[in-house]
């Protein structure tokens, strides 16, 4: 019988005939944690009596959420993770390497993999055709030790996207539109599987943005087929031998199918304080913004910075509006410098942060003041997300963020392109 991508991957890995609703146990191709979830996972690993990792070469620790560390407790946590990596032989990506999800995509994830991480946005690797999902730190500690875990095979919602984006509209607007349509729990423990002619020609950067935010609709995974776009990306990363073609069966059974015409989409925002609280950018025109943040695992890639630089070329940020930019990885930063994007951003008035999560989580490098309003390209705008429960966060695309930085108020990028 025909299978969805989730059913195919979990069947192959568990060596069983797995279908939606089944419980399976499967080996893990990559397990990781970052510096806010990793310390708990490491401590649970020790208190559970485990002594060694099942697969050190498939275990990774990332210092990205507080990089560089803003206080002594987080510095101590960094030492804990560095020591654990040294003692166990796990992979360690230290301060300045970049955001864990970007690094996983660049260097570690492969089509058909099962990946678990102590971070909800582990789903990002679904852009490469990997079954990637977040877990709690305790579960990740067990995965460290055993190299396997259990899953309930999720039902799948198929999202078919056709047509061409209008100028100023991108993958970020698409996923915000979809989350607004589904609701924050509309895909709880489901797989979101993306297809259609728009997806077939969408870059890996765009796919990573969409897969990253699948969890904001409650999804267990956000899956894309592994195709020529995937192959070209892996070749660019020097990993051409890691490619394999992977797609759902043509007559697979889905819980439901959602059709989206990309040509009808417009620049979209999430309003405070939930991601599914969406509206068109033009409907919010004029709302004053004190801080614009561009970066994170959602939109800190080279393609995103290219869009921002094109809009800011020869312009200045509005007085009273701060622009903070954090490239997603150490690979992205020098490429953006070589392309001239960083110089353009600096000339426009931007502050450039080291590769990492920056102010996204609210630990440092851009914490908001009481009553301040931020437009961010990140993936969450919950109350207190950027360090202050009395601040307000709107989520939008890099193009919308750049346009807003110029005017100092929420602005449709089509007005300035």
N, C-alpha and C positions, 0 to 999 in steps of 0.2 A: 504493500500500500504506500501511497505518496506521503511524504513527510515535509514539515516545515523546516526551516534552518535550525531552530532550537531542538526539534526532535532528531534531526540528522546528527548534530554534533553530540548530543547526549547519548544517543544510541551507539554511535561509533566509540565514544570514550568509555562507556560502561559495558561495552560488548554485549548489549542486549537490544531487544526490539522495543525501544522506549516510545511511549506516546504521552500526550498531554494528560496530566493527572497521575502518572506513574511516579513512584519513588525509586530513585536509582542511587547507586554509589559509584563515583567515578574518580579516576586519578586527576590530579591538578597539574597543569603545565606551567603555571606561574602563580605564586602567592606573595603578596606584598603588604606592607604597612608604611604609614608616613609618621612624621614626628609628633603628631597629636594623638594618634591612635596606636602607634607602635610601642610606646613604653608600656601600656597596659597589656598588649599582646605578649611582649617579652616577659613581663612579670607573671602572666598567666602560664606561659610556657614553663617557667621555672617552678612555680608552685604546684603545677600538675605533675611534676616529677619527670618531665621530659629532659633528656640530656643532649640530644643531637637532632639536627634537621633531617627530614626524610630526603630532601634534595636541595643541598645548599646552592647549587647552580641555578635552581628554579625558585629561589627565595630572595626577595629584594626589600631593602629598607631605603626610604627616601627622606631627606631633610629638606623640606620645601615649604611647609606651612609657616614656619617661623625662621626664615632664612634671609639674612643673618638673625641670630637669636636676639630678641628684644629684652630678655630678662634672665636672671640667674637660674630660675627653675627650668626654663626651657633649654638653657645651656646645659644644665645637668642631664636633662632628658636626651639631648644630643649625644652626650658622652655615653650614656647607657646604651644607645643604639649603636654607636661606633664600636663599643666594646663587644656587644653581642655579635656584630658582624665579624669582628676579628676572631672571636672565640669559635664561631660556628662555621665560618667560611661563606656566609651569605654575601650577596651582592650589596654594596653600599653606594648610594648616590648622595654625595655630600652637598653642603650649602653651595648654592650657585649653579648647580647642574640643571635645575629647572623643576617644573611641576611633575609629580609622579605620573599622571595620566598621559602627559605629552611624551615623557621619556619611555613609558611602556609602548606607546605607539611607534616611536622612532626606533627602538632597539630590541624590544622583547616580545611583543605580541605577534602571533602568526594566525592565519586563517585556520579555523577548526580547533583552536586551543580552548581549553577551559581555564579561565583566570579568575581568581578571587582576591579581593583586597579589602583591607580594613578602612574603606572609604566608599561612600555611596556612589561616587562618580567613577568607580572602576568600570562602569558600563561603557565608558568612552571607547574602549578597545573593540567594542562591537562594530565599529566602523570598518575594521579589518576582517570581519567575519569570525570573530572570536566570541564564544559564550563567556562574557565577562560580567561579573556582578559583585556588589559589595556585601560584606558580612561584618558581624560584630567582632571586636578584638579577641574575645574568648574563642570564637569559632575559628578565627584566623590562627590563633595559637595552636589549636589542634591540627589545623591544616599544615602549619609549619612542621609539626612532628610526624604526622602520618602520611602526608603527601596525597591525601584523598579526602573527600567529603561527600555528603549526601545532598541530593537535590530533589525537589518535586518538579517534574517536567512541566513548564508553564504552557498554558493555552496561548495562542498567538493572535494578535490583531495585525492584519496586513494594512499597510499604509501605501497607497499607490499615488505617486506624484507625477503629474504630466504637465507639459508646457514649459515656457521659458519665463524666468524671473524678469520683472521690470527693472529698469535701471534704479539703483538704490535699494533693491530688495535682495535678500540673501538667505542662506540656510538658517540663520538665527531667527529671521522673521517667520520662516516656515515652522520651526519647532515651537516658537512662542504661540503661533496661531493654533497649532495642533494641541498644545497643552491647554490653551483656553477653551478649545472645543471639547477635549476629553475631561478636563477637571483634574485636580491634584491627585485624586485617587481613581481616576477613570480607567487606568490600566494596571491596577494593583496586582502584583505577582503575575503579570502577563509578559509575554515577549512582544515587543513592537518590531515588526519586520518591514523594512522599507524597500520599495521597488518602483518601477515605472521609468519612463524615458528621461525624466528630470534627474532621477537618481543615477541612471546609467552614465550620464555625462557630468555628474557632480564630482568635484575634487575630493580627495581624502580630507582636506581641511574642513570642507563643508560637512562631510559625513561625520567627522569627529565631533563637530559642534552639535549635530543632531543626536548622535548616540549618547553624548555626554549628558544631555538634558532629558533623555527618555525617563530617567528615574524621577523627574519632577512631575510626571503623570502617574507615578507609582510603579512603573515597569520594572520587572526583574532584569531584563536585558533590552538593548536596542540593537538590532542586528541588520547588517548590510551584506549583500552577496560579495564574495571575493571574485573580482573580475579583472579586466584589463587595467582599470584605474588602480586597483589594489596592487597589481603586479608592477605597474610603472612606479608606484610609490616605494615599494620594497626594493626595486632596482635602484632608485635614487638614494635609498638608505644603505646600499651595499648589501642587501639581504635578498637578492633575487632567488637564491636557493631555498628560501623559506616560503615561497609562493605556492599555493595550490588553488585551483578553481573550486568554488563552493557556492551552490545556489539551492534554493528550495525546489522541490519537485513541482512541476507545472500545475498539477491537480491536487496539491496539498489542501488539507481542510483547515479553515481558519474560523475563529470565533466570530469575527466580523471583518469586513473590509471597508476602509475609509478612502475615499477618492478626493484628491486635492488638485485643483488647477493652479499651478504656480503663477500663471500669468495674471490671475485675479488677486494675488496677494499684494499687500501694501506694507510699508514699514510699520512694525508692531512693537509695543512695549508691554512689559508687565508692571502693573502699578503696585505700590505698597499695600499690604505686606505679604502677599502670596503670589507665586509664579503664575497661577492660573487666572489671576485678576488682570486680564489683558484688555488692551484698547489700541486703536490705531494711533500712530504718532501724531497725525494731523489733528486728532481730537483733543490732544493735550498741549497743543502749541501755547507757548507763553509761560509755562511753569518754570520759575527760576531755579537754576541748578548751581550749587556752590562747588561741587566736585564731579569730575568725569573720570572714570577709571576704565582703562582699556587693557585687557590682558586675561589671565587665568587659563585654566584647562579648557575653557569654552571658546575663547576668542583671543588667544595670545600668540597665534601662529603667524608665519611670514605673510601669508595671504591676507590676514586681518590687518597687519601693520601696513601693507601696501595700499589697502583701501583707505586707511586713515591718512596716510601720507599724501595720497592723491587729492584728498579733500582739503587738507591743511596747507598744501603747497602755496607759499606766498601769502599766507594769512596768519593772523594772531589769535590766540585764545582771548576770549572776552575778559576784561578786567573784573576781578572778583570771582572768577571761575577757575579752579585749579584743574589741571589735566595731569593725571598720573598714568604712566604706561609701564607695564611689566611684561617683557617677552616671556614666552612659555618655557623656553629652554636655552641652554648654552649654545645649542646649534642654531637656534633662531636668531639670537642676538648678533653674532658677527655677520650673518647673511643679511640682516636688516641694515647693519652698518655699511656693508659693501654696496648695497643697493641704494644707499642714500636716504633711506627712510628715517633713520634715527636722527640724522642732521636736520631733516625737515621738521620732525617733531620738536626737537630742541629749539629750533628757530621760531617755532610757533608758540613756544612757552611751556612745553611739556617737561615734566620731571620723569627721568628714566630710572626705574628700579632694577635691581639685579634679577636674573631669571628666578622665578618662584611664584608663590601664590599672592604675594603682596598684601594689600589690605582686604582681600576677599573675605577672609574669615574674621577680620576685626581684631587681630592680635597686634598689628603694628603697621607702619608705613602708609597711613592714610585713614586712621580712625576718625569718624565723623563727630562733629560737635552737636550739642543739643539743637534740634530744630533744623539742622542742615539737610539738604537734599542732594543725593548723588544719583547720577545716571551711570550705570555699570554694565560692562559686557559680560559679567559673571553669570552664574546660573541660579543664584538664590537671592531673594530680597526679604527674607523673614525679618521680623522685628528684632533688632539688635544684631543682625548678621555682620555688619561692618563695625562692631564695637560699641554701638550706642543705641539702646532701645528707644531713645527719643529722637532718632533721625529717620530719614525716609529714603528708600532705595527704589529706583526704577531700573528695569533691565531692558537693554536694547542691543541692536547690532553695532558693529564697529562704525558703520557709516552714520548711523543715528548719533552715536557718541561723538564722532568727529564734528558733525554739523552742530551739535549742541554746545561743544566746547567753543566754537566760533561765536555763537550768538549769546551764550550764557543762559539760554532757556531751551526747553525741549523743542527741537526743530526737526522737521521732516528733511532727510538728507537730499531729497529731490529738489529742495529749494536752493541748495548751495552747490550741487554737482554741476 
